[in-house]
């Protein structure tokens, strides 16, 4: 899922939430409140909204939620490799 509304509506089934590096502070704060209430966290990616959009083939978006468990695990592993032990998912 992508976009604030779709991701937050699907929080129970979302495995990983990624945010763009240029996500507005206001949106980030609103998202963090909802994630905290749901016991979830997000990971900020080093990519802009335009770059995320190009990667998933949609309009610019600052939030992506991965709901498929196997795909989420694969992305989490790749992200850890990319950051060489940096940001935890």
The 8 nearest C-alpha neighbors of each residue, nearest first, counted from 0:
[[1, 64, 6, 63, 5, 65, 2, 66],
 [2, 0, 63, 62, 6, 64, 5, 60],
 [1, 3, 62, 60, 5, 4, 6, 63],
 [2, 4, 6, 5, 7, 62, 1, 30],
 [3, 5, 7, 6, 2, 8, 1, 9],
 [6, 4, 8, 7, 2, 3, 1, 0],
 [5, 7, 9, 3, 8, 64, 4, 0],
 [6, 8, 10, 4, 9, 5, 3, 33],
 [9, 7, 5, 6, 10, 4, 11, 3],
 [8, 10, 6, 7, 11, 12, 13, 5],
 [11, 9, 13, 7, 12, 8, 6, 37],
 [12, 10, 9, 13, 37, 8, 14, 7],
 [13, 11, 10, 66, 9, 14, 67, 65],
 [14, 12, 66, 10, 65, 11, 15, 64],
 [13, 15, 66, 65, 71, 68, 12, 16],
 [16, 14, 65, 64, 13, 71, 17, 41],
 [15, 17, 64, 41, 63, 42, 65, 18],
 [18, 16, 42, 63, 41, 43, 62, 64],
 [19, 17, 62, 43, 61, 44, 42, 63],
 [20, 18, 61, 47, 22, 48, 21, 44],
 [19, 21, 47, 45, 46, 22, 44, 43],
 [20, 22, 19, 47, 23, 48, 61, 46],
 [23, 21, 19, 61, 20, 24, 27, 26],
 [24, 22, 26, 25, 27, 21, 61, 28],
 [23, 25, 27, 26, 28, 22, 29, 21],
 [24, 26, 28, 23, 27, 29, 22, 30],
 [27, 25, 29, 23, 28, 24, 30, 22],
 [26, 28, 24, 30, 25, 29, 31, 23],
 [29, 27, 31, 25, 30, 26, 24, 32],
 [30, 28, 26, 32, 31, 27, 25, 33],
 [29, 31, 27, 33, 28, 32, 26, 34],
 [30, 32, 34, 28, 33, 29, 35, 27],
 [33, 31, 35, 29, 30, 34, 36, 28],
 [34, 32, 36, 30, 31, 35, 37, 29],
 [35, 33, 39, 31, 37, 36, 32, 40],
 [34, 36, 38, 32, 37, 33, 31, 39],
 [35, 37, 33, 34, 38, 32, 39, 31],
 [36, 38, 34, 35, 39, 33, 10, 11],
 [39, 37, 35, 36, 34, 40, 33, 11],
 [40, 38, 34, 37, 35, 41, 36, 10],
 [41, 39, 34, 42, 35, 16, 38, 31],
 [40, 42, 16, 17, 43, 18, 15, 39],
 [41, 43, 17, 18, 88, 44, 16, 40],
 [44, 42, 18, 17, 19, 20, 41, 45],
 [43, 45, 46, 19, 20, 18, 42, 17],
 [44, 46, 20, 43, 19, 47, 18, 21],
 [47, 45, 44, 20, 19, 50, 51, 48],
 [48, 46, 19, 50, 20, 49, 21, 51],
 [47, 49, 61, 60, 59, 51, 19, 50],
 [48, 50, 59, 52, 47, 51, 53, 60],
 [51, 49, 53, 47, 52, 48, 46, 54],
 [52, 50, 54, 48, 53, 49, 47, 55],
 [53, 51, 59, 57, 49, 50, 55, 54],
 [52, 54, 56, 50, 51, 55, 49, 57],
 [53, 55, 51, 52, 56, 50, 57, 49],
 [56, 54, 52, 53, 57, 51, 50, 58],
 [57, 55, 53, 52, 54, 58, 51, 59],
 [58, 56, 52, 55, 59, 53, 60, 54],
 [57, 59, 52, 60, 56, 49, 53, 48],
 [60, 58, 52, 49, 48, 57, 61, 51],
 [61, 59, 48, 2, 62, 52, 58, 51],
 [60, 62, 19, 48, 22, 18, 2, 63],
 [63, 61, 18, 2, 1, 17, 60, 3],
 [62, 64, 1, 17, 16, 0, 2, 18],
 [65, 63, 16, 0, 6, 15, 1, 13],
 [64, 66, 15, 13, 14, 71, 67, 0],
 [65, 67, 13, 14, 12, 68, 64, 71],
 [68, 66, 70, 69, 65, 71, 14, 13],
 [67, 69, 71, 70, 66, 72, 14, 65],
 [70, 68, 72, 71, 67, 73, 74, 66],
 [69, 71, 73, 72, 67, 68, 74, 65],
 [72, 70, 68, 74, 69, 73, 65, 67],
 [73, 71, 75, 69, 70, 74, 68, 76],
 [72, 74, 70, 76, 71, 75, 77, 69],
 [75, 73, 77, 71, 76, 72, 78, 70],
 [74, 76, 72, 78, 73, 77, 71, 79],
 [75, 77, 79, 73, 74, 78, 72, 80],
 [78, 76, 74, 80, 79, 75, 81, 73],
 [77, 79, 81, 75, 80, 76, 74, 82],
 [80, 78, 76, 82, 77, 81, 84, 83],
 [81, 79, 83, 77, 78, 82, 76, 84],
 [80, 82, 78, 79, 83, 77, 84, 85],
 [81, 83, 85, 79, 80, 84, 78, 86],
 [84, 82, 80, 81, 85, 79, 78, 86],
 [83, 85, 82, 79, 86, 80, 87, 81],
 [86, 84, 82, 83, 87, 79, 81, 80],
 [87, 85, 88, 84, 82, 79, 42, 78],
 [88, 86, 85, 79, 84, 42, 75, 78],
 [87, 42, 75, 86, 41, 15, 40, 79]]
